[in-house]
Amino acid sequence: MERGAYSTAGTDSVLARLRAKLPEFTGALRRVAEQVLTDPSGAARATIVELAERSHTSPATITRFCRAVGFEGYADLRLAIAGETGRAARSAGWVVDIGREIEPGDPLERVLGQIMAADTRAMQDTAAMTDLVEVERAADAIAAAERVDIYGASGSALVGAEMQFSLHRIGIAAWSWPDVHNGLASAALLSAGDVALGISHSGQTRETIEMVAEAGSRGAITVALTSFPRSPLADVADVVLTTATQATTFRPDSLSARHPQLVVLDLLYIAVAQRTHERAHAAFQRTAQAVAGHRLREVV
């Protein structure tokens, strides 16, 4: 599969595909995409004329939109969306409309259901669109690396710090750089045999792009984790790992991306640990022993 591409097979999520392609759409096609993403259940029930009216476009535009996302016609798109929203509701176990806004007066039980359903959908979509060949490439590079730099800003920096901690516990020399000046200085010292991992939901965070590009210019293998496989960050990376998101009220895409990002990074971390099994096992034993004295003894 071409780097940055995604499958249109039946296991792929059409809504995740739309979110990934959204930056590529302009004008009328973008209005259709936004309408479908805002109310997928409504789109699955609407006729082609109704969807055209809701998106302030025309039936001809809806047909063009369907072909742009890999469907022969509107009937195929409706079936795919209906099947996907139905599966999500059944697998989540809650009777909720995932696209529904959380209102200020909603009881916490309802809010919990919305959050769990949205996060479950996002992680399922992420699993469906994850390119395991790319994960293998990234794991091979990290397992053999002399050092690993991890770059990210804001919420992505927190996710990067978690990955740095995990790699450090299995003996991988990893550093997390949330500050662009320190990150650029570190990136400038990387060379062939090192790995740079940049994390950005949008793939458009300037600081992260600069740090990854600097690392790549020094010969390091570069890895991007983003929800947009055709973003500027993906363009400067050798390996691209993608995630899906499902926004909810008070948690826009950038915040909702956190759990899917952790899923992909956990998969990558386990793949690295598999490749460095003996070293990882020994490192776990030593680190556990080092902190054992700081745990409270069980009181009988």
C-alpha atoms as an extended CHARMM CRD file, in Angstrom:
* protein
*
       300  EXT
         1         1  MET       CA              0.0000000000        0.0000000000        0.0000000000  PROA      1               0.0000000000
         2         2  GLU       CA              1.2630000000        3.4840000000       -0.8360000000  PROA      2               0.0000000000
         3         3  ARG       CA              2.4880000000        5.3950000000        2.2110000000  PROA      3               0.0000000000
         4         4  GLY       CA             -0.2830000000        7.6020000000        3.5400000000  PROA      4               0.0000000000
         5         5  ALA       CA             -2.9890000000        5.7470000000        1.6330000000  PROA      5               0.0000000000
         6         6  TYR       CA             -5.8810000000        3.9480000000        3.2220000000  PROA      6               0.0000000000
         7         7  SER       CA             -7.9780000000        0.9690000000        2.2770000000  PROA      7               0.0000000000
         8         8  THR       CA            -11.5130000000        1.1860000000        0.9710000000  PROA      8               0.0000000000
         9         9  ALA       CA            -12.2330000000       -2.4120000000        1.9400000000  PROA      9               0.0000000000
        10        10  GLY       CA            -15.3550000000       -3.3080000000        3.8710000000  PROA      10              0.0000000000
        11        11  THR       CA            -13.4960000000       -3.3830000000        7.1760000000  PROA      11              0.0000000000
        12        12  ASP       CA            -12.4990000000        0.2420000000        6.7570000000  PROA      12              0.0000000000
        13        13  SER       CA            -14.6600000000        2.8530000000        8.4870000000  PROA      13              0.0000000000
        14        14  VAL       CA            -16.2610000000        5.2180000000        6.0100000000  PROA      14              0.0000000000
        15        15  LEU       CA            -16.5900000000        7.9110000000        8.7020000000  PROA      15              0.0000000000
        16        16  ALA       CA            -12.9310000000        7.5680000000        9.6650000000  PROA      16              0.0000000000
        17        17  ARG       CA            -12.0790000000        7.7790000000        5.9710000000  PROA      17              0.0000000000
        18        18  LEU       CA            -14.1200000000       10.9860000000        5.6730000000  PROA      18              0.0000000000
        19        19  ARG       CA            -12.4300000000       12.5790000000        8.6800000000  PROA      19              0.0000000000
        20        20  ALA       CA             -9.0120000000       11.7510000000        7.2210000000  PROA      20              0.0000000000
        21        21  LYS       CA             -9.9470000000       13.2020000000        3.8150000000  PROA      21              0.0000000000
        22        22  LEU       CA            -11.7440000000       16.2790000000        5.1550000000  PROA      22              0.0000000000
        23        23  PRO       CA             -8.7830000000       18.6760000000        4.6750000000  PROA      23              0.0000000000
        24        24  GLU       CA             -8.6680000000       17.6800000000        0.9900000000  PROA      24              0.0000000000
        25        25  PHE       CA            -12.2730000000       18.7230000000        0.3310000000  PROA      25              0.0000000000
        26        26  THR       CA            -13.2250000000       22.2820000000       -0.5230000000  PROA      26              0.0000000000
        27        27  GLY       CA            -16.4530000000       24.1060000000       -1.3130000000  PROA      27              0.0000000000
        28        28  ALA       CA            -19.5350000000       21.9670000000       -1.8850000000  PROA      28              0.0000000000
        29        29  LEU       CA            -17.7780000000       18.6310000000       -1.3020000000  PROA      29              0.0000000000
        30        30  ARG       CA            -16.5670000000       19.8250000000        2.0790000000  PROA      30              0.0000000000
        31        31  ARG       CA            -20.1010000000       20.8830000000        3.0520000000  PROA      31              0.0000000000
        32        32  VAL       CA            -21.3560000000       17.4020000000        2.2260000000  PROA      32              0.0000000000
        33        33  ALA       CA            -18.5540000000       15.7600000000        4.2320000000  PROA      33              0.0000000000
        34        34  GLU       CA            -19.2120000000       17.9860000000        7.2440000000  PROA      34              0.0000000000
        35        35  GLN       CA            -22.9410000000       17.2620000000        7.1020000000  PROA      35              0.0000000000
        36        36  VAL       CA            -22.3630000000       13.4980000000        7.0130000000  PROA      36              0.0000000000
        37        37  LEU       CA            -19.8490000000       13.6480000000        9.8640000000  PROA      37              0.0000000000
        38        38  THR       CA            -22.1050000000       15.8880000000       11.9690000000  PROA      38              0.0000000000
        39        39  ASP       CA            -25.1500000000       13.6410000000       11.5930000000  PROA      39              0.0000000000
        40        40  PRO       CA            -24.1800000000       10.2090000000       10.2020000000  PROA      40              0.0000000000
        41        41  SER       CA            -27.4250000000        8.5840000000       11.3260000000  PROA      41              0.0000000000
        42        42  GLY       CA            -29.3980000000       11.2950000000        9.5770000000  PROA      42              0.0000000000
        43        43  ALA       CA            -27.3520000000       10.8660000000        6.4160000000  PROA      43              0.0000000000
        44        44  ALA       CA            -28.0390000000        7.1340000000        6.4570000000  PROA      44              0.0000000000
        45        45  ARG       CA            -31.7920000000        7.8400000000        6.5470000000  PROA      45              0.0000000000
        46        46  ALA       CA            -31.8600000000       10.7530000000        4.0880000000  PROA      46              0.0000000000
        47        47  THR       CA            -32.5820000000       10.5910000000        0.3850000000  PROA      47              0.0000000000
        48        48  ILE       CA            -30.0390000000       12.0930000000       -1.9880000000  PROA      48              0.0000000000
        49        49  VAL       CA            -32.2610000000       15.1690000000       -2.3650000000  PROA      49              0.0000000000
        50        50  GLU       CA            -32.6060000000       15.5810000000        1.4180000000  PROA      50              0.0000000000
        51        51  LEU       CA            -28.8440000000       15.3380000000        1.9690000000  PROA      51              0.0000000000
        52        52  ALA       CA            -28.2710000000       17.8580000000       -0.8130000000  PROA      52              0.0000000000
        53        53  GLU       CA            -30.7000000000       20.2730000000        0.8550000000  PROA      53              0.0000000000
        54        54  ARG       CA            -29.1430000000       19.8320000000        4.2980000000  PROA      54              0.0000000000
        55        55  SER       CA            -25.6450000000       20.4620000000        2.9390000000  PROA      55              0.0000000000
        56        56  HSD       CA            -26.8090000000       23.3240000000        0.6700000000  PROA      56              0.0000000000
        57        57  THR       CA            -25.5320000000       21.5250000000       -2.4120000000  PROA      57              0.0000000000
        58        58  SER       CA            -27.1240000000       19.5370000000       -5.2510000000  PROA      58              0.0000000000
        59        59  PRO       CA            -27.7990000000       15.8390000000       -5.9700000000  PROA      59              0.0000000000
        60        60  ALA       CA            -25.0330000000       15.9690000000       -8.6010000000  PROA      60              0.0000000000
        61        61  THR       CA            -22.5950000000       17.1120000000       -5.9120000000  PROA      61              0.0000000000
        62        62  ILE       CA            -23.6730000000       14.2340000000       -3.6590000000  PROA      62              0.0000000000
        63        63  THR       CA            -22.9280000000       11.8050000000       -6.4850000000  PROA      63              0.0000000000
        64        64  ARG       CA            -19.4810000000       13.3590000000       -7.0120000000  PROA      64              0.0000000000
        65        65  PHE       CA            -18.8720000000       13.1360000000       -3.2790000000  PROA      65              0.0000000000
        66        66  CYS       CA            -19.7320000000        9.4310000000       -3.2020000000  PROA      66              0.0000000000
        67        67  ARG       CA            -17.2190000000        8.6960000000       -5.9500000000  PROA      67              0.0000000000
        68        68  ALA       CA            -14.5720000000       10.8060000000       -4.2070000000  PROA      68              0.0000000000
        69        69  VAL       CA            -14.7590000000        8.5480000000       -1.1500000000  PROA      69              0.0000000000
        70        70  GLY       CA            -14.8050000000        5.2690000000       -3.0670000000  PROA      70              0.0000000000
        71        71  PHE       CA            -18.5050000000        4.4940000000       -3.6170000000  PROA      71              0.0000000000
        72        72  GLU       CA            -20.2730000000        4.0280000000       -6.9550000000  PROA      72              0.0000000000
        73        73  GLY       CA            -23.3920000000        5.8570000000       -5.8250000000  PROA      73              0.0000000000
        74        74  TYR       CA            -25.4080000000        7.2460000000       -2.9470000000  PROA      74              0.0000000000
        75        75  ALA       CA            -27.1520000000        3.9580000000       -2.1660000000  PROA      75              0.0000000000
        76        76  ASP       CA            -23.7840000000        2.3300000000       -1.4160000000  PROA      76              0.0000000000
        77        77  LEU       CA            -22.7340000000        5.2270000000        0.8040000000  PROA      77              0.0000000000
        78        78  ARG       CA            -26.0090000000        5.1150000000        2.7610000000  PROA      78              0.0000000000
        79        79  LEU       CA            -25.6870000000        1.3770000000        3.3340000000  PROA      79              0.0000000000
        80        80  ALA       CA            -22.1070000000        1.7250000000        4.5460000000  PROA      80              0.0000000000
        81        81  ILE       CA            -22.9690000000        4.5250000000        6.9820000000  PROA      81              0.0000000000
        82        82  ALA       CA            -26.0770000000        2.7190000000        8.2570000000  PROA      82              0.0000000000
        83        83  GLY       CA            -24.1320000000       -0.4790000000        8.8400000000  PROA      83              0.0000000000
        84        84  GLU       CA            -21.3540000000        1.3540000000       10.6040000000  PROA      84              0.0000000000
        85        85  THR       CA            -23.5620000000        3.3850000000       12.9410000000  PROA      85              0.0000000000
        86        86  GLY       CA            -25.5970000000        0.2650000000       13.7430000000  PROA      86              0.0000000000
        87        87  ARG       CA            -22.5030000000       -1.7900000000       14.5780000000  PROA      87              0.0000000000
        88        88  ALA       CA            -21.1210000000        0.9750000000       16.7580000000  PROA      88              0.0000000000
        89        89  ALA       CA            -24.3010000000        1.2480000000       18.8060000000  PROA      89              0.0000000000
        90        90  ARG       CA            -24.5100000000       -2.5250000000       19.2930000000  PROA      90              0.0000000000
        91        91  SER       CA            -20.8440000000       -3.0170000000       20.1840000000  PROA      91              0.0000000000
        92        92  ALA       CA            -20.7760000000       -0.0730000000       22.5640000000  PROA      92              0.0000000000
        93        93  GLY       CA            -23.7170000000       -1.4660000000       24.4980000000  PROA      93              0.0000000000
        94        94  TRP       CA            -25.4160000000        1.8930000000       24.9880000000  PROA      94              0.0000000000
        95        95  VAL       CA            -28.4820000000        3.2530000000       23.2440000000  PROA      95              0.0000000000
        96        96  VAL       CA            -26.9480000000        6.6110000000       22.3030000000  PROA      96              0.0000000000
        97        97  ASP       CA            -26.5720000000        8.8080000000       19.2670000000  PROA      97              0.0000000000
        98        98  ILE       CA            -22.8140000000        9.2270000000       19.0350000000  PROA      98              0.0000000000
        99        99  GLY       CA            -23.1630000000       12.4660000000       17.1090000000  PROA      99              0.0000000000
       100       100  ARG       CA            -25.5280000000       13.9730000000       19.6970000000  PROA      100             0.0000000000
       101       101  GLU       CA            -24.3760000000       17.0810000000       21.5500000000  PROA      101             0.0000000000
       102       102  ILE       CA            -23.8720000000       16.7370000000       25.2970000000  PROA      102             0.0000000000
       103       103  GLU       CA            -26.1360000000       19.2840000000       26.9220000000  PROA      103             0.0000000000
       104       104  PRO       CA            -25.3040000000       21.1840000000       30.1580000000  PROA      104             0.0000000000
       105       105  GLY       CA            -28.2190000000       19.5040000000       31.9300000000  PROA      105             0.0000000000
       106       106  ASP       CA            -27.4820000000       15.9370000000       30.8360000000  PROA      106             0.0000000000
       107       107  PRO       CA            -27.1320000000       13.4550000000       33.7220000000  PROA      107             0.0000000000
       108       108  LEU       CA            -23.6660000000       11.9910000000       34.1720000000  PROA      108             0.0000000000
       109       109  GLU       CA            -24.9550000000        8.5470000000       33.2320000000  PROA      109             0.0000000000
       110       110  ARG       CA            -25.8320000000        9.8950000000       29.7830000000  PROA      110             0.0000000000
       111       111  VAL       CA            -22.5130000000       11.7480000000       29.5160000000  PROA      111             0.0000000000
       112       112  LEU       CA            -20.6020000000        8.5990000000       30.4360000000  PROA      112             0.0000000000
       113       113  GLY       CA            -22.4520000000        6.6700000000       27.7380000000  PROA      113             0.0000000000
       114       114  GLN       CA            -21.6310000000        9.3160000000       25.1290000000  PROA      114             0.0000000000
       115       115  ILE       CA            -17.9500000000        9.3630000000       26.0570000000  PROA      115             0.0000000000
       116       116  MET       CA            -17.6040000000        5.5890000000       26.1330000000  PROA      116             0.0000000000
       117       117  ALA       CA            -19.4600000000        5.1360000000       22.8560000000  PROA      117             0.0000000000
       118       118  ALA       CA            -17.3860000000        7.8150000000       21.1200000000  PROA      118             0.0000000000
       119       119  ASP       CA            -14.0650000000        6.4840000000       22.4290000000  PROA      119             0.0000000000
       120       120  THR       CA            -15.0250000000        2.9020000000       21.5850000000  PROA      120             0.0000000000
       121       121  ARG       CA            -15.9130000000        3.9460000000       18.0380000000  PROA      121             0.0000000000
       122       122  ALA       CA            -12.6760000000        5.9160000000       17.6460000000  PROA      122             0.0000000000
       123       123  MET       CA            -10.5140000000        3.0200000000       18.8170000000  PROA      123             0.0000000000
       124       124  GLN       CA            -12.3710000000        0.5380000000       16.6050000000  PROA      124             0.0000000000
       125       125  ASP       CA            -11.9170000000        2.8550000000       13.6300000000  PROA      125             0.0000000000
       126       126  THR       CA             -8.2470000000        3.2560000000       14.4820000000  PROA      126             0.0000000000
       127       127  ALA       CA             -7.7610000000       -0.5110000000       14.6280000000  PROA      127             0.0000000000
       128       128  ALA       CA             -9.5000000000       -0.9230000000       11.2600000000  PROA      128             0.0000000000
       129       129  MET       CA             -7.3330000000        1.6780000000        9.5210000000  PROA      129             0.0000000000
       130       130  THR       CA             -3.9960000000        0.8530000000       11.1660000000  PROA      130             0.0000000000
       131       131  ASP       CA             -1.3820000000       -0.2130000000        8.6270000000  PROA      131             0.0000000000
       132       132  LEU       CA              0.4250000000       -3.0270000000       10.4460000000  PROA      132             0.0000000000
       133       133  VAL       CA              3.2410000000       -2.9980000000        7.8810000000  PROA      133             0.0000000000
       134       134  GLU       CA              4.0080000000        0.5840000000        8.8920000000  PROA      134             0.0000000000
       135       135  VAL       CA              3.8780000000       -0.3820000000       12.5870000000  PROA      135             0.0000000000
       136       136  GLU       CA              6.3510000000       -3.1830000000       11.8760000000  PROA      136             0.0000000000
       137       137  ARG       CA              8.6830000000       -0.7500000000       10.0960000000  PROA      137             0.0000000000
       138       138  ALA       CA              8.5660000000        1.6860000000       13.0040000000  PROA      138             0.0000000000
       139       139  ALA       CA              9.1180000000       -1.0940000000       15.5610000000  PROA      139             0.0000000000
       140       140  ASP       CA             12.1130000000       -2.4750000000       13.6570000000  PROA      140             0.0000000000
       141       141  ALA       CA             13.6730000000        0.9890000000       13.5320000000  PROA      141             0.0000000000
       142       142  ILE       CA             13.1060000000        1.7420000000       17.2290000000  PROA      142             0.0000000000
       143       143  ALA       CA             14.3320000000       -1.6800000000       18.3690000000  PROA      143             0.0000000000
       144       144  ALA       CA             17.6050000000       -1.1120000000       16.5090000000  PROA      144             0.0000000000
       145       145  ALA       CA             17.9580000000        2.5960000000       17.3280000000  PROA      145             0.0000000000
       146       146  GLU       CA             20.7850000000        4.0570000000       19.3690000000  PROA      146             0.0000000000
       147       147  ARG       CA             18.3970000000        6.7460000000       20.5940000000  PROA      147             0.0000000000
       148       148  VAL       CA             14.7880000000        7.8050000000       20.0370000000  PROA      148             0.0000000000
       149       149  ASP       CA             13.5020000000       11.3800000000       20.1020000000  PROA      149             0.0000000000
       150       150  ILE       CA              9.7620000000       11.9910000000       20.5840000000  PROA      150             0.0000000000
       151       151  TYR       CA              8.2450000000       15.3500000000       19.6390000000  PROA      151             0.0000000000
       152       152  GLY       CA              4.8030000000       16.8020000000       20.3190000000  PROA      152             0.0000000000
       153       153  ALA       CA              3.0840000000       19.9300000000       21.5690000000  PROA      153             0.0000000000
       154       154  SER       CA              0.2690000000       20.4040000000       24.0820000000  PROA      154             0.0000000000
       155       155  GLY       CA             -1.8190000000       17.2130000000       24.4250000000  PROA      155             0.0000000000
       156       156  SER       CA              0.4290000000       15.3580000000       21.9860000000  PROA      156             0.0000000000
       157       157  ALA       CA              3.3630000000       16.0900000000       24.2900000000  PROA      157             0.0000000000
       158       158  LEU       CA              1.5830000000       14.2440000000       27.1040000000  PROA      158             0.0000000000
       159       159  VAL       CA              1.0410000000       11.2250000000       24.8580000000  PROA      159             0.0000000000
       160       160  GLY       CA              4.6810000000       11.4120000000       23.7810000000  PROA      160             0.0000000000
       161       161  ALA       CA              5.8520000000       11.4620000000       27.3910000000  PROA      161             0.0000000000
       162       162  GLU       CA              3.8710000000        8.2710000000       28.0460000000  PROA      162             0.0000000000
       163       163  MET       CA              5.6000000000        6.5780000000       25.1070000000  PROA      163             0.0000000000
       164       164  GLN       CA              9.0020000000        7.7740000000       26.3050000000  PROA      164             0.0000000000
       165       165  PHE       CA              8.3460000000        6.3120000000       29.7540000000  PROA      165             0.0000000000
       166       166  SER       CA              7.2920000000        2.9640000000       28.2830000000  PROA      166             0.0000000000
       167       167  LEU       CA             10.3400000000        2.7030000000       26.0150000000  PROA      167             0.0000000000
       168       168  HSD       CA             12.6740000000        3.7780000000       28.8130000000  PROA      168             0.0000000000
       169       169  ARG       CA             11.3860000000        0.9850000000       31.0560000000  PROA      169             0.0000000000
       170       170  ILE       CA             12.5040000000       -1.6320000000       28.5050000000  PROA      170             0.0000000000
       171       171  GLY       CA             15.9550000000       -0.1790000000       28.0170000000  PROA      171             0.0000000000
       172       172  ILE       CA             15.3940000000        1.9560000000       24.9230000000  PROA      172             0.0000000000
       173       173  ALA       CA             17.2680000000        5.2660000000       25.0880000000  PROA      173             0.0000000000
       174       174  ALA       CA             14.3330000000        7.6180000000       24.5050000000  PROA      174             0.0000000000
       175       175  TRP       CA             13.7550000000       11.3080000000       25.1640000000  PROA      175             0.0000000000
       176       176  SER       CA             10.5580000000       13.3510000000       24.9480000000  PROA      176             0.0000000000
       177       177  TRP       CA             10.8510000000       16.9870000000       23.8170000000  PROA      177             0.0000000000
       178       178  PRO       CA              7.7430000000       19.2020000000       24.2380000000  PROA      178             0.0000000000
       179       179  ASP       CA              9.7950000000       22.3980000000       23.8140000000  PROA      179             0.0000000000
       180       180  VAL       CA             10.6830000000       23.2800000000       20.2250000000  PROA      180             0.0000000000
       181       181  HSD       CA             14.0710000000       24.8450000000       21.0340000000  PROA      181             0.0000000000
       182       182  ASN       CA             15.2700000000       21.8500000000       23.0270000000  PROA      182             0.0000000000
       183       183  GLY       CA             13.7030000000       19.5120000000       20.5090000000  PROA      183             0.0000000000
       184       184  LEU       CA             15.4200000000       21.1530000000       17.5460000000  PROA      184             0.0000000000
       185       185  ALA       CA             18.7600000000       21.0800000000       19.3760000000  PROA      185             0.0000000000
       186       186  SER       CA             18.3260000000       17.3700000000       20.0670000000  PROA      186             0.0000000000
       187       187  ALA       CA             17.1490000000       16.6520000000       16.5140000000  PROA      187             0.0000000000
       188       188  ALA       CA             20.2670000000       18.3290000000       15.1370000000  PROA      188             0.0000000000
       189       189  LEU       CA             22.3990000000       15.8010000000       17.0200000000  PROA      189             0.0000000000
       190       190  LEU       CA             20.6280000000       12.7330000000       15.6320000000  PROA      190             0.0000000000
       191       191  SER       CA             22.1320000000       10.6590000000       12.8530000000  PROA      191             0.0000000000
       192       192  ALA       CA             21.6050000000        7.4700000000       10.8680000000  PROA      192             0.0000000000
       193       193  GLY       CA             20.5180000000        4.7100000000       13.2390000000  PROA      193             0.0000000000
       194       194  ASP       CA             18.4050000000        7.0650000000       15.3630000000  PROA      194             0.0000000000
       195       195  VAL       CA             14.6140000000        7.4720000000       15.2510000000  PROA      195             0.0000000000
       196       196  ALA       CA             12.4440000000       10.5910000000       15.5490000000  PROA      196             0.0000000000
       197       197  LEU       CA              8.7290000000       10.2090000000       16.3510000000  PROA      197             0.0000000000
       198       198  GLY       CA              6.4520000000       13.2140000000       15.8460000000  PROA      198             0.0000000000
       199       199  ILE       CA              2.9080000000       13.2340000000       17.2540000000  PROA      199             0.0000000000
       200       200  SER       CA              0.2180000000       15.6310000000       16.0210000000  PROA      200             0.0000000000
       201       201  HSD       CA             -3.4820000000       14.9360000000       15.5400000000  PROA      201             0.0000000000
       202       202  SER       CA             -3.8210000000       17.5080000000       12.7570000000  PROA      202             0.0000000000
       203       203  GLY       CA             -0.3770000000       16.9120000000       11.3040000000  PROA      203             0.0000000000
       204       204  GLN       CA             -0.0880000000       20.6840000000       10.9720000000  PROA      204             0.0000000000
       205       205  THR       CA              1.6500000000       21.6720000000       14.2180000000  PROA      205             0.0000000000
       206       206  ARG       CA              4.5450000000       23.7820000000       12.9650000000  PROA      206             0.0000000000
       207       207  GLU       CA              6.9150000000       23.0230000000       15.8390000000  PROA      207             0.0000000000
       208       208  THR       CA              6.4850000000       19.2570000000       15.5200000000  PROA      208             0.0000000000
       209       209  ILE       CA              6.9570000000       19.3840000000       11.7530000000  PROA      209             0.0000000000
       210       210  GLU       CA             10.1550000000       21.4210000000       12.1640000000  PROA      210             0.0000000000
       211       211  MET       CA             11.6410000000       19.0020000000       14.6940000000  PROA      211             0.0000000000
       212       212  VAL       CA             10.8360000000       15.9130000000       12.6270000000  PROA      212             0.0000000000
       213       213  ALA       CA             12.1810000000       17.5660000000        9.4660000000  PROA      213             0.0000000000
       214       214  GLU       CA             15.4070000000       18.5260000000       11.2400000000  PROA      214             0.0000000000
       215       215  ALA       CA             15.8760000000       14.9660000000       12.5010000000  PROA      215             0.0000000000
       216       216  GLY       CA             15.2640000000       13.6120000000        9.0170000000  PROA      216             0.0000000000
       217       217  SER       CA             17.8150000000       15.9850000000        7.5100000000  PROA      217             0.0000000000
       218       218  ARG       CA             20.4260000000       14.4970000000        9.8640000000  PROA      218             0.0000000000
       219       219  GLY       CA             19.7260000000       10.9440000000        8.6470000000  PROA      219             0.0000000000
       220       220  ALA       CA             17.3700000000        9.7450000000       11.3920000000  PROA      220             0.0000000000
       221       221  ILE       CA             14.3990000000        7.5540000000       10.4910000000  PROA      221             0.0000000000
       222       222  THR       CA             11.2870000000        9.6690000000       10.9960000000  PROA      222             0.0000000000
       223       223  VAL       CA              7.8780000000        8.4340000000       12.1460000000  PROA      223             0.0000000000
       224       224  ALA       CA              4.6320000000       10.4470000000       12.2120000000  PROA      224             0.0000000000
       225       225  LEU       CA              1.5210000000        9.6820000000       14.2760000000  PROA      225             0.0000000000
       226       226  THR       CA             -1.4240000000       11.7050000000       12.9390000000  PROA      226             0.0000000000
       227       227  SER       CA             -5.0890000000       11.4890000000       12.0270000000  PROA      227             0.0000000000
       228       228  PHE       CA             -4.3810000000       12.9250000000        8.5690000000  PROA      228             0.0000000000
       229       229  PRO       CA             -2.1960000000       10.7630000000        6.3100000000  PROA      229             0.0000000000
       230       230  ARG       CA             -1.7840000000       13.5510000000        3.7440000000  PROA      230             0.0000000000
       231       231  SER       CA             -0.7940000000       16.2560000000        6.2340000000  PROA      231             0.0000000000
       232       232  PRO       CA              2.4640000000       18.2610000000        6.2630000000  PROA      232             0.0000000000
       233       233  LEU       CA              3.7880000000       16.1150000000        9.1280000000  PROA      233             0.0000000000
       234       234  ALA       CA              3.1460000000       12.9290000000        7.1590000000  PROA      234             0.0000000000
       235       235  ASP       CA              4.9020000000       14.4590000000        4.1640000000  PROA      235             0.0000000000
       236       236  VAL       CA              8.2000000000       14.8060000000        6.0650000000  PROA      236             0.0000000000
       237       237  ALA       CA              8.0610000000       11.3260000000        7.6640000000  PROA      237             0.0000000000
       238       238  ASP       CA              9.4570000000        8.0130000000        6.4370000000  PROA      238             0.0000000000
       239       239  VAL       CA              6.7840000000        6.0280000000        8.2870000000  PROA      239             0.0000000000
       240       240  VAL       CA              3.2040000000        7.2050000000        8.8790000000  PROA      240             0.0000000000
       241       241  LEU       CA              0.8980000000        5.7860000000       11.5730000000  PROA      241             0.0000000000
       242       242  THR       CA             -2.7120000000        6.9740000000       11.5370000000  PROA      242             0.0000000000
       243       243  THR       CA             -5.5020000000        7.3170000000       14.0860000000  PROA      243             0.0000000000
       244       244  ALA       CA             -9.2230000000        8.0170000000       13.9570000000  PROA      244             0.0000000000
       245       245  THR       CA            -11.1520000000       10.3490000000       16.2510000000  PROA      245             0.0000000000
       246       246  GLN       CA            -14.7560000000       10.8320000000       17.3670000000  PROA      246             0.0000000000
       247       247  ALA       CA            -15.3210000000       14.2770000000       18.8500000000  PROA      247             0.0000000000
       248       248  THR       CA            -17.8720000000       14.9500000000       21.5850000000  PROA      248             0.0000000000
       249       249  THR       CA            -19.0500000000       18.1670000000       23.2150000000  PROA      249             0.0000000000
       250       250  PHE       CA            -16.2220000000       19.7970000000       25.2030000000  PROA      250             0.0000000000
       251       251  ARG       CA            -13.7850000000       17.3080000000       23.6130000000  PROA      251             0.0000000000
       252       252  PRO       CA            -12.9260000000       18.4040000000       20.0570000000  PROA      252             0.0000000000
       253       253  ASP       CA            -10.9180000000       16.1530000000       17.7500000000  PROA      253             0.0000000000
       254       254  SER       CA             -7.5650000000       17.2390000000       19.1650000000  PROA      254             0.0000000000
       255       255  LEU       CA             -8.5760000000       16.0570000000       22.6590000000  PROA      255             0.0000000000
       256       256  SER       CA            -10.5320000000       13.0270000000       21.4670000000  PROA      256             0.0000000000
       257       257  ALA       CA             -7.4160000000       11.8260000000       19.6280000000  PROA      257             0.0000000000
       258       258  ARG       CA             -5.6470000000       10.9580000000       22.8830000000  PROA      258             0.0000000000
       259       259  HSD       CA             -6.9970000000        7.4330000000       23.4120000000  PROA      259             0.0000000000
       260       260  PRO       CA             -6.6010000000        6.3340000000       19.7760000000  PROA      260             0.0000000000
       261       261  GLN       CA             -3.0480000000        7.6960000000       19.8440000000  PROA      261             0.0000000000
       262       262  LEU       CA             -2.3120000000        5.6630000000       22.9610000000  PROA      262             0.0000000000
       263       263  VAL       CA             -3.7350000000        2.5290000000       21.3030000000  PROA      263             0.0000000000
       264       264  VAL       CA             -1.3590000000        2.8480000000       18.3440000000  PROA      264             0.0000000000
       265       265  LEU       CA              1.6090000000        3.7100000000       20.5530000000  PROA      265             0.0000000000
       266       266  ASP       CA              0.8500000000        0.7840000000       22.8720000000  PROA      266             0.0000000000
       267       267  LEU       CA              0.8470000000       -1.4900000000       19.8360000000  PROA      267             0.0000000000
       268       268  LEU       CA              4.1540000000        0.0030000000       18.6950000000  PROA      268             0.0000000000
       269       269  TYR       CA              5.6400000000       -0.3400000000       22.1910000000  PROA      269             0.0000000000
       270       270  ILE       CA              4.6350000000       -4.0200000000       22.4380000000  PROA      270             0.0000000000
       271       271  ALA       CA              6.1050000000       -4.6570000000       18.9890000000  PROA      271             0.0000000000
       272       272  VAL       CA              9.3980000000       -3.0970000000       20.1300000000  PROA      272             0.0000000000
       273       273  ALA       CA              9.3640000000       -5.1470000000       23.3490000000  PROA      273             0.0000000000
       274       274  GLN       CA              8.8540000000       -8.3190000000       21.3000000000  PROA      274             0.0000000000
       275       275  ARG       CA             11.9150000000       -7.4930000000       19.2210000000  PROA      275             0.0000000000
       276       276  THR       CA             14.0550000000       -6.7650000000       22.2910000000  PROA      276             0.0000000000
       277       277  HSD       CA             12.5780000000       -9.4610000000       24.5190000000  PROA      277             0.0000000000
       278       278  GLU       CA             15.6540000000      -10.4190000000       26.5420000000  PROA      278             0.0000000000
       279       279  ARG       CA             16.7910000000       -6.8400000000       27.0590000000  PROA      279             0.0000000000
       280       280  ALA       CA             13.2480000000       -5.6900000000       27.8330000000  PROA      280             0.0000000000
       281       281  HSD       CA             12.6710000000       -8.4850000000       30.3690000000  PROA      281             0.0000000000
       282       282  ALA       CA             15.9680000000       -7.7650000000       32.1370000000  PROA      282             0.0000000000
       283       283  ALA       CA             15.2330000000       -4.0240000000       32.2130000000  PROA      283             0.0000000000
       284       284  PHE       CA             11.8000000000       -4.6250000000       33.7410000000  PROA      284             0.0000000000
       285       285  GLN       CA             13.3130000000       -6.7430000000       36.4950000000  PROA      285             0.0000000000
       286       286  ARG       CA             15.9840000000       -4.1840000000       37.3450000000  PROA      286             0.0000000000
       287       287  THR       CA             13.6200000000       -1.2110000000       37.3380000000  PROA      287             0.0000000000
       288       288  ALA       CA             11.0190000000       -3.0570000000       39.4170000000  PROA      288             0.0000000000
       289       289  GLN       CA             13.6820000000       -3.9770000000       41.9560000000  PROA      289             0.0000000000
       290       290  ALA       CA             14.9600000000       -0.3880000000       42.0940000000  PROA      290             0.0000000000
       291       291  VAL       CA             11.5620000000        1.0220000000       43.1370000000  PROA      291             0.0000000000
       292       292  ALA       CA             10.3880000000       -1.9210000000       45.2450000000  PROA      292             0.0000000000
       293       293  GLY       CA             11.5090000000       -0.2770000000       48.4850000000  PROA      293             0.0000000000
       294       294  HSD       CA              9.1560000000        2.6520000000       47.8980000000  PROA      294             0.0000000000
       295       295  ARG       CA              6.0040000000        0.5510000000       47.9070000000  PROA      295             0.0000000000
       296       296  LEU       CA              4.0600000000        0.1830000000       51.1380000000  PROA      296             0.0000000000
       297       297  ARG       CA              4.1690000000       -3.2760000000       52.6350000000  PROA      297             0.0000000000
       298       298  GLU       CA              0.8800000000       -5.1120000000       52.8090000000  PROA      298             0.0000000000
       299       299  VAL       CA             -0.6160000000       -5.0120000000       56.3030000000  PROA      299             0.0000000000
       300       300  VAL       CA             -1.8710000000       -8.4130000000       57.4890000000  PROA      300             0.0000000000
